[in-house]
Amino acid sequence: MWIAFSSDFDWAPPGKPWLIAYKAGMRVNVTAEAGAAAIAAGAGQELATPPSRAEAERLAADPYWAA
């Protein structure tokens, strides 16, 4: 499931001692469970299709996402 996050969202898989921090603006492939939780929390919406290669390259060039 592809999700476009509109706000920061922390998701902890049940029974795991860690969490995944998704940031506003991310468009990522997540598990159905994480996606449903994000949608229910109003932190994102499901994308009908994955981001295009051009969109991925644009995001990769953005200094915000630089490591």
C-alpha positions in Angstrom: 0.0 0.0 0.0 1.4 3.4 -1.0 0.8 6.2 1.4 1.3 10.0 1.0 1.9 11.4 4.5 0.4 14.8 5.2 1.8 15.0 8.8 4.5 13.2 10.9 3.3 9.8 12.0 5.0 7.3 14.3 4.0 3.7 13.9 5.0 0.8 16.2 4.4 -2.7 15.0 2.5 -4.7 17.6 4.8 -6.7 19.8 7.9 -5.0 18.6 10.2 -2.8 20.7 10.8 -0.2 18.0 8.8 2.2 15.8 9.0 3.7 12.3 8.8 7.5 12.1 7.2 8.7 8.8 7.6 12.4 8.0 5.1 14.7 6.4 5.7 14.8 2.6 6.9 11.2 2.4 5.3 8.9 -0.3 6.3 5.4 0.7 5.2 1.8 0.4 4.1 0.6 3.9 2.4 -2.5 5.3 -1.4 -2.6 5.1 -1.5 -2.4 8.9 0.7 0.7 9.0 -1.2 2.3 6.2 -4.6 1.7 7.8 -3.3 3.2 11.1 -2.0 6.3 9.3 -5.2 6.8 7.4 -7.3 6.3 10.6 -5.1 8.9 12.4 -5.6 11.4 9.6 -1.8 11.4 8.9 -1.9 10.3 5.3 -3.9 9.0 2.4 -3.6 6.0 0.1 -2.1 6.6 -3.3 -3.7 4.9 -6.3 -0.3 4.4 -7.9 3.3 4.6 -6.7 5.2 7.8 -7.3 6.8 8.2 -10.7 10.5 7.9 -11.3 10.6 11.7 -11.9 8.9 12.3 -8.6 11.4 10.0 -6.8 14.3 11.8 -8.4 12.9 15.2 -7.5 12.5 14.1 -3.9 16.0 12.6 -3.8 17.5 16.0 -5.0 15.6 17.9 -2.2 18.1 18.9 0.5 15.5 18.1 3.2 15.9 14.4 2.5 19.7 14.4 2.2 21.4 12.2 4.8 
